[in-house]
């Protein structure tokens, strides 16, 4: 599964994972929480990131995202990898944090 990882204070990068729960939890450093970002994009973060005092990563709307997150796609309720085109769009969006990531490409 192709994902884009965004760590606090670092540029977003591509990573290929198997997609197991354990692997996802290792990336975010704890229990996962999923947040829809647009129609096709899913952000996976640490559900206790703020409570644990994880470092600020970026602003998303009126919220501050804390800790390492990753982005993937969804079909129905299934998490799937990003296409190369969508991964580029997500990285571009994260670089500027403006616009709708579903509309980029």
Secondary structure by P-SEA (a helix, b strand, c coil): cbbbbbcccccbbbbbccccaaaaaaaaccbbbbbbccccbbbbcccccccccccccccccccccccbbbbbcccccbbbbbcaaaaaaaaaaaacccccccccc
